[in-house]
Amino acid sequence: MYPRRTVGYISNQTQNVVCIGTNGRMSVPSNRDTHYRNLRDRFTNCTYVDGNLELTWLQNETMDLSFLKYIREVTGYVLISHVNVRHIVLPQLQIIRGRTLFKLNVREEEFALMVTMSSAFTLELPALRDVLRGSVGIYNNYNLCHVKTINWDEIITGVNATYVYVYDFTAAERDCPRCDSSCEAGCWGEGPENCQKFSKTICSPQCAQGRCFGRNPRDCCNAFCAGGCTGPLPSQCLACRNFYDEGTCSQECPPMQIYNPTTYSWEPNPNGKYAYGATCVRNCPEHLLKDNGACVRSCPPNKTAVNGECIPCNVTCPKTCHAEKPIHSGNIDSFKDCTIIDGSIEILEMTFTGFQHINPDYSFGEHYAKMEPHKLEVFSTVREVTGYLNVQAHHPNFTSLSYFRNLEVIGGRQVVENLFASLYIVKTSLKSLGLKSLKRVNSGAIAIMENKYLCFAEKIAWNKLVKSKDHKQIIQNNSDPETCESADLVCDPQCSADGCWGPGPDQCLSCKNYQYDEICLQNCSDEKELIRNLSSAMEGPESLVEADEYLQPKFKSGPSNNTTISVIEVHQNSMKPSATWPTGGPTTDGGTPDGASKPETWDHELLRYNQANPCGEGTELRHYYNNGVCASDSSSSRYCSDPMKGRPDNGETNFDNMSKIKEAQVGNLKLNLPLDEDDYLMPSPQHTQNASTYMDLIGEGGENQEGIKDLRFSGFVGKRCVDNPEYLMSEENVLPQTLGIPTEPVPMESLCMSEGSGSESTPRPSTSKYLPQRSVEEESMSDHEYYNDLQRELQPLRRNETTV
């Protein structure tokens, strides 16, 4: 259930289990039987407690504490409070490091071992040899015996640390049985196995306040030993003062990099290890981060966590905010624009109702006013919480945790002490969770209980979010399925069996069929559904585009006819130079003028054009493509392309490529003209011209066109006409555009016609490819009028001017 890790120990050279300690102090649990079970599950088979060992409120005398029998080391403090079990036994506990200490408000001392308000008869710690930091306190215990016989100077080694014994009851202390006759001095209880052992006060002066394994001057332990030893070598220590490294004690762990004096550079050390507490490990536990050869709870400034490791930020680090518990009206604005919450978030009843803060000295602090749930929107930018998320609040407007819609990771480096959970949602007014971006819970249990209105939680595949199988999920006593169905609080039909975070196709953990962005769809050809979902998902009061308008764009009729222009999507590989003639005109490949047998016709049922299949025969073509690849119903691709954007064309975005993707249609006539994303004609790319350069009017292929027999392809042989409203600049790598609108077979010389006159004009074969320079008066004339001015043609040529 809880994160564990194996390390070695000096005494038996076996692999042992590391467990995460607690930090509940003397808080009263809501359910003491559940509290006991949680302690038992957490510390069973543990030998190394990373943190504090807190045994509190175990008031049933018959409770079995044998799950503590393997614990050898505690890095924090040991607290035993309100325990009524007759015999508290930790037979293998050797060292208490005291890296965190316990303090009573009524005393100045800070304690590494505190036993208070318990009715236990004995506290048996026969293997305890060293308390490296902090004092020892035995404070008001009714029946506790033998502790006053212990020589605590043998055990306490911290600077300014002391032993405190207090008994303030009016009743006399219990008469205790004598220690076993084999004991040299004090004992922890009855029997020879409880005699106190000595490795400091009996040592020779040569051992310099260290430990020894005998009384002779040569019987000193290594300086890296703690709690005693069996010989002089660092591999013979009972415990390590600094670091344990695969069977030996050392001052520090092997560095991750070593200096190469030959190359004058740092190189990776194949034997490097990370410092984890007092142990050197190859890899850090999952709930911690790697940084500079150590396992840390959070990254230092100017670094950010990436894949479990602290790395320097490129420019600026994601904004990391240190959590203040609980959330209230006084600190809510401090979380604005935060990306990472270093710590835990608690949303409690007092978050919304307000409360009076009480200082540690019991004086009145600041009073915090009420807060509306919408203020939690500041958490919309949060992507990671390194600790836990604890929600225990009720408010009529607090129905979803969608404020955390971008939260991706819950680290679980700290957990809620009640159930040791990193996601704790109990007795709330929530109807849905709304954590649609949550991908991983690194450590800790998941507890979602007693939420009267909450739906969706039972059907979520939590096993796909937790990082290890040791995590426990407690999902119980929430809203019943019938009530959820009657309120239409059920998963969208497009969600898979993994469940969902709330109603709607964007709340699914995974999709049953296809997915576009965060939206689940039945298939990619249902463009109308896709566009409506996209429009509704966009922020703002209005949709960006109507589905019907996008699928069948409407344009105003021109002044000379009543035709409409529609956009036809075609695959790039299917683009061929062709012209489709109006009714009655020539057709190709045996096609007929009507739309019945045309390769592309509008399908009113599917709301799209039917096209020739560019993917080959036997494959049904979708209207959209996945990264430029046709997707059929049997395709393994589960993602849809964006219908609001043009498909990529090898990374090119110029106008020429756009013209290859889209064609315009006037009636039954298709024009190969460049269209923009709104299906309007685009201006051709205009190159910067100076006074000495000229425009190519005819093109290199303007002559010798007699060999062209098929007029349908005449627009692709290089000839250009000034009457074409959209013509391209001369460029070798650009295909010429079509030459106007063909009406019927005519001689090649009559291709260039006057749009204004409607009559044929005299062919103008060019002997020069340069544009004649124009006077100032002529600048006011349009291009069309200029090149069709007959009087200008009859005037003598000016200097440096040629005719066309």
C-alpha positions in Angstrom: 0.0 0.0 0.0 2.8 2.4 0.8 6.0 3.2 -1.1 8.9 1.1 0.0 12.5 0.6 -0.9 15.1 -2.0 -0.2 18.5 -1.2 1.2 21.2 -3.2 3.0 22.2 -3.3 6.6 25.5 -3.8 8.3 24.4 -6.3 10.9 23.1 -9.1 8.6 24.0 -7.9 5.1 20.4 -8.6 3.9 18.1 -6.4 1.9 15.7 -4.5 4.0 12.6 -2.3 3.4 12.4 1.5 3.8 9.0 3.0 4.7 7.9 6.6 4.8 7.2 7.9 8.3 4.3 10.0 9.5 3.8 13.6 10.7 0.5 13.5 12.6 1.9 14.3 16.0 -0.8 13.7 18.6 -3.9 14.5 16.4 -6.9 12.4 17.2 -8.0 10.1 14.4 -11.7 10.0 13.4 -11.7 6.2 13.4 -9.2 4.5 15.7 -9.6 1.0 14.3 -8.8 2.3 10.8 -5.9 4.3 12.2 -4.5 1.1 13.7 -4.9 -0.8 10.4 -3.1 2.0 8.5 -0.2 1.9 10.9 0.0 -1.9 10.6 -0.1 -1.8 6.8 2.5 1.0 6.7 5.2 -0.5 9.0 4.8 -4.3 8.5 8.2 -5.7 7.5 9.8 -2.3 7.6 13.4 -2.0 8.8 14.2 1.7 8.0 11.7 4.4 8.7 12.3 7.5 6.6 10.7 10.1 8.8 8.9 9.7 12.2 7.6 6.7 13.9 4.4 7.8 15.6 2.4 5.3 17.7 -0.6 7.2 19.0 -4.2 6.5 20.2 -3.8 2.8 20.3 -6.1 2.3 23.3 -7.1 -1.3 22.9 -4.9 -3.4 25.2 -5.2 -6.4 22.9 -3.8 -4.7 19.8 -0.9 -6.6 18.2 2.2 -4.5 17.7 4.4 -7.2 16.4 4.5 -5.4 13.0 7.2 -3.2 14.6 9.6 -6.0 15.3 11.8 -5.5 12.2 12.4 -1.7 12.6 16.1 -1.0 13.0 16.5 2.7 12.3 14.3 5.9 12.5 15.6 9.0 10.8 13.2 11.4 12.6 11.7 11.1 16.1 9.8 8.3 17.9 6.5 9.4 19.5 4.5 7.0 21.8 1.3 8.7 23.1 -2.0 7.4 24.4 -1.0 3.8 24.0 -2.6 1.3 26.4 -1.1 -1.8 25.0 0.6 -3.6 27.9 4.0 -4.2 26.3 5.4 -1.9 23.6 8.3 -3.9 22.0 10.7 -2.8 19.3 13.3 -5.5 19.7 15.7 -4.4 16.8 15.6 -0.6 17.0 19.2 0.4 17.2 19.4 4.1 16.3 17.2 7.2 16.3 18.8 10.0 14.2 16.5 12.8 15.3 16.6 14.8 12.0 13.2 16.0 12.9 12.3 16.5 16.6 9.1 16.6 18.7 8.4 19.6 20.9 5.9 20.2 23.7 4.5 23.7 24.1 5.1 23.4 27.9 8.8 22.6 27.6 11.9 24.0 25.9 13.5 20.7 25.0 13.1 19.1 21.6 12.8 15.3 21.8 14.0 12.5 19.6 12.1 10.0 21.8 9.0 11.0 23.6 6.7 8.7 25.6 3.7 10.4 27.2 0.2 9.7 28.5 0.4 6.0 28.0 -0.6 3.2 30.4 1.9 0.6 29.0 3.7 -1.5 31.6 7.0 -1.8 29.7 8.8 -0.1 26.8 11.3 -2.6 25.6 14.1 -1.3 23.4 16.9 -3.7 24.1 18.9 -2.9 20.9 18.8 0.9 21.2 22.3 2.1 21.2 22.3 5.7 19.9 20.1 8.8 19.8 22.2 11.0 17.6 20.3 14.3 18.0 17.6 15.4 20.5 16.6 14.7 24.0 14.6 11.8 25.6 11.4 12.5 27.4 9.3 10.2 29.6 6.4 12.3 30.5 3.4 11.3 32.7 3.0 7.6 32.0 0.8 5.8 34.5 2.4 2.4 34.8 5.7 2.5 32.9 8.5 0.6 34.5 12.3 0.0 34.2 13.0 3.2 32.1 14.5 4.8 35.2 17.1 2.0 35.4 18.5 2.8 32.0 21.8 4.7 31.7 20.7 7.3 29.2 24.2 8.8 28.9 25.1 5.6 27.1 22.5 6.3 24.5 22.2 10.1 24.2 25.0 11.6 22.1 23.5 14.9 20.8 24.9 18.2 21.8 23.0 19.7 24.7 20.6 16.8 24.7 19.3 15.5 28.0 17.0 13.0 29.6 13.6 14.3 31.1 11.5 12.2 33.4 8.2 13.7 34.6 5.5 12.0 36.8 2.8 14.5 37.9 0.0 12.2 39.1 -1.1 12.1 42.7 -1.0 8.3 42.8 2.2 6.7 43.6 4.2 5.1 40.8 3.8 1.4 40.2 6.2 -1.0 41.9 8.3 -2.5 39.1 9.9 -5.9 39.1 13.7 -6.1 39.3 15.9 -6.5 36.3 17.3 -10.0 35.5 20.3 -11.0 37.6 22.4 -11.3 34.4 22.1 -7.6 33.7 25.2 -5.5 34.4 23.1 -2.4 35.2 19.7 -1.3 33.9 17.2 -3.1 31.8 14.1 -2.5 29.6 12.0 -5.2 31.1 12.0 -8.6 32.7 14.3 -11.3 31.3 17.9 -11.5 30.2 17.1 -10.4 26.7 16.2 -6.9 28.0 19.5 -6.1 29.7 21.0 -2.8 28.6 24.2 -3.2 26.4 27.1 -0.8 26.6 29.5 0.5 23.9 30.4 4.0 25.0 30.7 4.5 28.7 33.0 1.5 29.1 35.4 2.5 26.4 39.1 3.3 26.8 40.0 7.1 26.8 41.8 6.4 23.5 38.4 5.9 21.8 37.8 9.7 22.2 34.1 9.6 23.0 33.5 7.2 20.3 32.2 3.6 20.4 34.0 0.5 21.2 33.6 -3.3 21.2 35.7 -3.9 24.3 37.5 -2.2 27.2 41.0 -2.3 25.6 42.6 0.7 23.9 42.6 -1.2 20.6 38.9 -2.0 20.8 37.7 1.3 19.4 35.1 1.4 16.6 35.7 3.1 13.3 34.8 6.9 13.4 32.0 6.3 10.9 30.2 3.9 13.2 27.1 4.7 15.3 25.7 2.6 18.2 28.7 0.3 18.5 30.5 -2.3 16.4 31.9 -5.8 16.4 35.4 -4.9 15.2 37.6 -2.0 14.1 36.6 -1.9 10.4 33.9 0.4 8.9 32.2 -2.8 7.6 31.8 -4.0 11.2 29.6 -1.2 12.5 26.2 -1.9 14.0 24.9 1.3 12.3 26.5 4.1 10.3 26.9 7.7 11.6 26.8 9.2 8.2 26.1 6.9 5.2 25.8 3.2 4.6 27.2 2.1 1.3 26.7 -1.6 0.4 28.1 -3.1 3.6 30.4 -0.4 4.8 30.1 3.0 6.5 31.5 6.1 4.8 31.7 9.8 5.2 29.8 10.5 2.0 28.4 8.6 -1.0 30.5 8.1 -4.2 30.0 11.1 -6.4 28.1 10.9 -9.6 30.9 12.6 -11.5 34.7 12.2 -11.2 37.4 14.4 -12.5 39.7 13.1 -15.2 43.1 14.8 -14.9 44.2 13.5 -18.3 41.4 15.2 -20.2 40.8 18.0 -17.7 37.1 17.3 -17.6 34.3 15.8 -15.5 33.1 12.3 -16.4 30.3 10.2 -15.2 31.3 7.9 -12.3 30.1 4.3 -13.0 30.1 3.7 -9.2 28.3 6.9 -8.3 25.4 6.8 -5.9 22.7 9.1 -4.6 22.5 10.1 -0.9 19.1 9.0 0.4 18.9 9.7 4.1 21.8 7.8 5.6 22.0 5.3 2.7 23.8 5.4 -0.7 21.5 4.2 -3.4 21.8 3.7 -7.2 18.4 5.3 -7.8 16.2 7.6 -5.7 12.8 6.4 -4.5 9.9 7.3 -6.8 8.5 10.0 -4.5 11.8 11.9 -4.4 13.9 13.8 -7.0 17.5 13.5 -8.1 19.6 16.6 -7.6 23.4 17.0 -7.4 24.0 13.4 -6.1 21.2 13.4 -3.6 17.5 12.5 -3.3 15.5 15.6 -2.4 11.8 16.4 -1.9 11.9 19.5 -4.0 14.2 21.3 -6.5 16.3 24.3 -5.4 15.8 27.7 -7.0 16.6 28.0 -10.7 15.9 24.3 -11.3 12.8 22.4 -12.3 11.8 18.8 -12.0 11.8 16.8 -15.3 11.4 13.0 -15.3 12.3 12.8 -11.6 15.4 14.9 -11.9 16.1 18.6 -11.1 17.6 20.3 -14.1 18.5 24.0 -14.7 15.8 26.0 -16.3 16.4 27.2 -19.9 15.3 30.8 -19.4 12.9 31.1 -16.5 11.7 28.3 -14.3 8.0 27.4 -14.1 6.5 29.4 -11.3 6.8 27.3 -8.2 4.7 28.3 -5.2 5.0 27.0 -1.6 1.7 25.8 -0.3 0.0 27.2 2.8 -2.5 25.1 4.5 -5.4 25.4 4.4 -6.5 27.5 1.4 -8.4 30.7 2.5 -9.3 34.2 1.4 -6.0 35.5 2.7 -3.6 33.3 0.7 -5.6 32.4 -2.4 -4.2 35.2 -4.6 -0.6 34.1 -3.9 -1.2 31.1 -6.1 -1.9 33.1 -9.3 0.0 31.8 -12.3 1.6 29.0 -10.4 2.7 25.9 -12.3 4.0 23.8 -9.5 2.7 23.7 -5.9 5.6 22.7 -3.7 3.7 21.1 -0.9 0.1 20.2 -0.4 -3.3 21.8 -1.0 -6.1 21.6 1.6 -9.6 22.9 0.7 -11.5 22.6 4.0 -14.8 23.8 5.3 -13.1 26.9 6.7 -11.9 27.7 3.2 -15.4 28.9 2.3 -16.8 29.9 5.7 -13.8 31.9 7.0 -12.1 31.4 10.4 -10.2 33.1 13.1 -6.5 32.2 13.1 -4.9 31.1 16.4 -1.2 31.8 16.9 1.2 29.1 18.4 1.1 31.0 21.7 -2.8 30.7 21.7 -3.2 34.4 20.9 -5.7 35.6 18.3 -4.3 36.1 14.8 -5.8 37.4 11.7 -9.5 36.8 10.8 -10.1 35.4 7.3 -13.3 36.3 5.6 -15.6 34.0 3.6 -14.5 33.0 0.1 -16.6 31.9 -2.9 -15.5 28.8 -4.8 -14.9 30.7 -8.0 -11.7 32.1 -6.4 -10.2 28.6 -6.8 -9.9 29.4 -10.5 -6.3 30.6 -9.8 -5.4 26.9 -9.7 -6.2 26.5 -13.4 -2.5 26.9 -14.3 -1.2 24.3 -11.8 0.2 21.2 -13.4 1.8 19.5 -10.5 1.3 19.2 -6.7 4.3 17.6 -5.0 2.4 16.7 -1.9 -1.3 15.8 -1.6 -4.7 17.2 -2.6 -7.1 17.2 0.4 -10.7 18.3 -0.2 -13.2 18.3 2.7 -15.5 21.2 1.9 -19.2 21.9 1.3 -20.7 24.8 -0.6 -23.7 25.0 -3.0 -21.4 26.3 -5.8 -18.6 23.9 -5.2 -19.6 21.0 -7.4 -16.5 20.2 -9.4 -12.7 20.3 -9.1 -12.4 21.6 -12.7 -10.3 24.5 -11.2 -7.6 21.8 -11.3 -8.3 20.9 -15.0 -4.7 21.2 -16.0 -3.3 19.2 -13.0 -1.2 16.3 -14.4 0.8 14.9 -11.5 0.2 14.4 -7.7 3.5 13.6 -6.2 2.6 12.3 -2.8 5.8 13.3 -1.2 3.6 14.1 1.8 0.3 12.3 2.5 -2.8 12.8 4.5 -2.1 11.1 7.8 -5.6 9.6 8.3 -5.4 7.2 5.4 -1.9 8.1 4.1 -3.5 9.3 0.9 -2.2 11.7 -1.7 -5.7 12.3 -3.1 -8.2 12.6 -0.3 -11.8 13.7 -1.1 -14.2 13.2 1.8 -17.6 14.6 2.7 -17.8 17.2 -0.1 -20.6 18.8 -2.2 -18.8 17.7 -5.4 -20.9 16.2 -8.3 -17.9 15.4 -10.5 -14.2 15.5 -10.2 -13.2 17.3 -13.4 -9.5 16.4 -13.1 -9.4 15.7 -16.8 -5.6 16.2 -17.2 -4.5 14.0 -14.3 -2.1 11.4 -15.6 -0.2 10.1 -12.6 -0.3 9.7 -8.8 3.3 8.9 -7.8 2.8 7.9 -4.2 0.1 7.5 -1.5 -3.4 6.0 -1.5 -6.5 7.4 -3.2 -9.4 7.9 -0.8 -12.8 9.2 -2.1 -15.5 8.6 0.4 -18.8 9.9 1.9 -19.5 12.3 -1.0 -23.3 12.3 -1.2 -23.6 13.9 -4.6 -20.4 12.6 -6.3 -20.7 10.5 -9.5 -18.1 9.0 -11.9 -15.5 8.2 -9.2 -16.4 4.4 -8.9 -15.9 3.8 -12.6 -12.5 5.5 -13.0 -9.6 3.1 -13.8 -7.5 4.3 -10.9 -5.0 1.5 -11.5 -3.9 3.3 -14.7 -3.1 6.5 -12.8 -1.1 5.2 -9.8 2.6 4.5 -10.3 3.0 1.3 -8.3 0.8 -1.6 -7.3 1.3 -0.8 -3.6 -1.2 2.0 -3.8 -4.6 1.5 -2.3 -7.8 2.9 -3.6 -10.7 3.5 -1.2 -13.8 4.6 -3.2 -16.9 4.1 -1.2 -20.2 5.6 0.0 -20.6 8.2 -2.8 -23.7 8.8 -4.9 -25.5 5.7 -6.1 -25.6 4.9 -9.9 -29.4 5.2 -10.2 -29.3 8.8 -8.8 -26.4 9.7 -11.2 -28.3 8.3 -14.2 -31.5 10.1 -13.3 -29.5 13.4 -13.1 -27.7 12.6 -16.4 -24.4 12.5 -14.6 -22.9 9.7 -16.7 -20.0 9.3 -19.0 -20.3 10.3 -22.6 -21.0 7.3 -25.0 -17.6 7.9 -26.6 -15.7 7.3 -23.4 -14.0 3.9 -23.0 -14.4 1.5 -20.1 -11.7 3.4 -18.2 -14.3 5.9 -17.1 -14.4 9.7 -17.1 -14.0 12.7 -14.8 -17.4 14.2 -15.6 -20.0 14.6 -18.4 -19.0 15.4 -21.9 -16.7 13.9 -24.6 -13.7 15.9 -23.3 -13.8 14.3 -19.8 -12.9 10.8 -20.8 -9.8 9.0 -19.5 -9.5 7.4 -22.9 -11.7 7.2 -26.0 -13.7 4.3 -27.3 -13.2 5.1 -30.9 -11.4 8.2 -32.1 -9.9 11.3 -30.5 -9.3 14.8 -31.7 -7.3 16.9 -29.2 -9.1 16.1 -25.9 -12.5 15.3 -27.5 -13.7 11.7 -28.2 -15.6 11.0 -31.4 -17.3 8.1 -33.0 -15.5 8.5 -36.3 -13.5 11.2 -38.1 -16.0 11.5 -40.9 -18.6 13.1 -38.7 -17.4 16.6 -39.4 -20.5 18.2 -38.2 -20.1 16.7 -34.7 -16.4 17.4 -34.6 -16.8 21.1 -35.5 -19.6 21.6 -33.1 -17.5 20.0 -30.3 -14.6 22.2 -31.2 -16.7 25.3 -31.3 -18.2 24.6 -27.9 -14.8 23.8 -26.4 -13.5 27.2 -27.5 -13.5 30.0 -24.9 -15.7 33.0 -25.7 -19.4 33.8 -25.9 -19.8 32.7 -29.5 -18.7 29.8 -31.6 -15.9 30.4 -34.1 -17.7 28.9 -37.1 -21.0 27.2 -37.7 -20.7 23.6 -38.7 -23.0 23.8 -41.7 -21.4 27.0 -43.0 -17.9 25.4 -42.8 -18.9 22.2 -44.4 -20.7 23.9 -47.3 -19.4 27.5 -47.6 -21.8 30.1 -49.0 -20.7 33.1 -51.2 -22.7 35.9 -52.7 -23.6 35.5 -56.3 -21.6 37.5 -58.8 -23.2 40.4 -60.8 -23.3 38.4 -64.1 -24.7 35.0 -62.9 -26.3 33.2 -60.0 -23.7 30.5 -59.4 -22.2 29.8 -56.0 -18.6 28.9 -55.3 -17.9 25.8 -53.2 -14.6 24.4 -51.9 -13.6 20.9 -52.8 -10.9 19.2 -50.6 -8.7 17.0 -52.7 -5.6 15.0 -51.8 -2.3 16.3 -53.0 -1.4 13.1 -54.9 -4.6 13.2 -56.9 -4.1 16.7 -58.3 -3.8 16.6 -62.0 -3.9 19.5 -64.6 -7.5 19.5 -65.9 -10.4 21.7 -66.8 -14.0 20.8 -66.3 -16.3 22.2 -68.9 -19.8 23.6 -68.4 -22.8 21.6 -69.5 -22.6 20.7 -73.1 -18.9 21.0 -73.2 -16.2 18.3 -73.7 -15.7 15.8 -70.9 -12.9 13.4 -70.1 -12.7 9.7 -69.3 -16.2 9.1 -70.5 -17.7 11.5 -67.9 -21.0 13.1 -68.4 -21.9 16.8 -67.9 -24.4 16.1 -65.0 -23.2 15.5 -61.5 -24.4 11.9 -61.3 -21.2 10.3 -62.7 -18.8 13.1 -61.9 -15.8 12.1 -59.8 -16.8 14.7 -57.2 -20.4 15.4 -56.2 -22.0 16.9 -53.1 -23.3 14.2 -50.7 -26.2 15.8 -48.7 -26.3 13.0 -46.2 -22.6 13.0 -45.4 -22.3 16.7 -45.9 -19.2 16.4 -48.1 -18.1 15.9 -51.7 -17.6 12.4 -52.9 -14.2 12.1 -54.5 -12.0 9.6 -56.3 -10.1 7.6 -53.7 -6.5 8.8 -53.6 -5.5 6.0 -51.4 -6.0 3.3 -53.9 -8.9 1.0 -54.8 -10.7 -1.0 -52.2 -10.2 1.6 -49.4 -12.9 3.9 -48.2 -11.6 7.5 -48.1 -12.3 9.7 -45.1 -12.8 13.4 -45.6 -9.9 14.1 -43.2 -6.5 12.7 -43.1 -4.1 11.8 -40.3 -0.9 13.7 -40.9 -1.5 13.6 -44.6 -2.2 9.9 -44.7 -5.6 8.5 -45.7 -7.4 6.8 -42.9 -10.0 4.1 -43.5 -12.4 2.5 -41.1 -9.9 -0.3 -40.6 -7.1 2.1 -39.9 -5.3 1.7 -36.6 -5.0 5.5 -36.2 -7.2 6.7 -33.3 -6.7 10.4 -33.9 -8.4 12.9 -36.2 -6.8 15.7 -38.1 -8.0 19.3 -37.5 -10.7 20.2 -40.0 -10.3 23.9 -39.2 -6.8 23.9 -40.8 -5.3 23.0 -44.1 -3.3 19.7 -44.1 0.4 20.0 -44.0 2.4 19.8 -47.3 5.9 18.8 -46.3 6.1 21.8 -44.1 5.5 24.4 -46.8 3.0 27.1 -46.3 3.3 29.3 -49.4 0.5 30.2 -51.7 1.4 27.9 -54.4 1.0 24.9 -52.2 -2.3 26.1 -51.0 -3.5 26.3 -54.6 -2.5 22.7 -55.0 -4.7 21.7 -52.1 -7.9 23.6 -52.9 -9.8 24.3 -56.1 -12.7 26.7 -56.7 -15.8 25.7 -58.6 -18.2 28.1 -60.5 -21.2 26.0 -61.4 -19.8 22.9 -63.0 -16.5 24.6 -63.9 -13.5 24.0 -61.7 -10.8 26.7 -61.6 -7.2 26.0 -60.4 -7.0 29.2 -58.4 -5.3 29.8 -55.0 -7.8 30.0 -52.2 -7.2 31.0 -48.6 -8.5 29.2 -45.5 -11.8 31.1 -45.7 -12.2 30.0 -49.4 -11.6 33.4 -50.9 -9.3 34.1 -53.8 -5.8 34.9 -52.7 -3.5 37.5 -54.3 -0.5 36.0 -55.9 2.8 36.5 -54.2 4.2 39.9 -55.4 8.0 40.3 -55.6 9.6 43.7 -54.9 10.2 45.5 -58.2 12.4 48.5 -58.9 12.4 50.9 -61.8 14.8 48.9 -63.9 13.0 45.6 -63.8 10.0 44.5 -65.9 7.1 42.1 -65.7 6.9 39.0 -67.8 3.6 39.2 -69.6 3.6 36.3 -72.0 6.2 33.8 -70.6 8.7 31.6 -72.3 6.1 29.3 -73.6 4.1 32.1 -75.4 5.1 31.0 -78.8 5.1 27.9 -80.9 1.9 26.6 -79.3 0.5 25.1 -82.5 1.3 21.6 -81.4 -1.3 21.7 -78.6 -4.3 19.6 -79.5 -6.1 19.2 -76.2 -7.4 22.6 -75.1 -8.1 21.3 -71.6 -4.3 21.3 -70.8 -3.5 24.5 -72.6 -3.3 26.4 -69.3 -0.4 24.3 -68.1 2.1 24.7 -70.9 3.6 28.0 -69.8 1.5 30.6 -71.7 0.2 33.5 -69.5 -2.4 36.0 -70.3 -2.9 39.5 -68.8 -6.6 39.1 -68.8 -6.4 36.3 -66.2 -7.4 38.0 -62.9 -4.9 35.9 -60.9 -1.5 35.4 -62.6 1.8 34.5 -61.0 5.2 36.2 -61.4 7.6 34.4 -63.6 9.4 31.8 -61.5 11.1 28.7 -62.6 9.8 26.5 -59.7 6.2 27.6 -60.0 3.7 26.1 -62.4 1.8 28.6 -64.6 -1.8 29.3 -63.7 -4.8 28.6 -66.0 -5.3 31.0 -68.8 -8.7 32.5 -68.2 -12.0 30.6 -68.6 -12.3 28.5 -71.8 -15.7 28.5 -73.4 -15.4 26.6 -76.6 -12.5 25.4 -78.9 -11.0 28.5 -80.4 -7.7 29.2 -82.1 -4.7 29.8 -79.9 -4.3 33.3 -81.1 -7.6 34.3 -79.6 -7.0 33.1 -76.1 -6.3 36.6 -74.8 -9.6 38.4 -74.8 -10.8 41.8 -73.5 -12.9 41.3 -70.5 -14.5 44.8 -70.8 -15.3 44.7 -74.5 -16.4 41.1 -74.7 -14.9 40.9 -78.2 -11.7 39.4 -79.5 -8.7 41.5 -79.6 -5.7 41.4 -81.9 -3.2 38.8 -80.8 -0.1 40.4 -79.4 2.9 38.1 -79.7 5.8 39.6 -77.8 9.3 40.0 -78.9 10.4 41.1 -75.4 9.7 39.8 -72.0 9.9 43.2 -70.3 7.1 45.5 -69.1 7.1 48.9 -70.8 7.7 51.8 -68.5 4.6 54.0 -67.9 4.3 57.7 -67.6 2.9 59.5 -64.6 -0.4 60.1 -66.4 -0.7 56.4 -67.2 -0.2 55.4 -63.6 -3.8 56.5 -62.9 -5.1 54.0 -65.5 -5.8 50.5 -64.5 -3.7 47.7 -65.9 -6.6 46.5 -67.9 -7.2 49.9 -69.6 -3.5 50.5 -70.1 -2.9 47.3 -72.0 -6.1 47.6 -74.1 -5.7 51.3 -75.1 -5.7 51.3 -78.9 -4.7 55.0 -79.1 -1.7 54.3 -77.0 -0.6 51.6 -79.4 -0.6 54.1 -82.3 1.6 56.6 -80.5 5.3 56.7 -81.2 7.5 54.8 -78.8 9.2 56.8 -76.0 12.8 56.4 -75.1 13.6 53.1 -73.6 10.1 51.8 -74.3 9.1 48.7 -76.2 5.7 47.6 -77.4 3.7 44.5 -76.5 
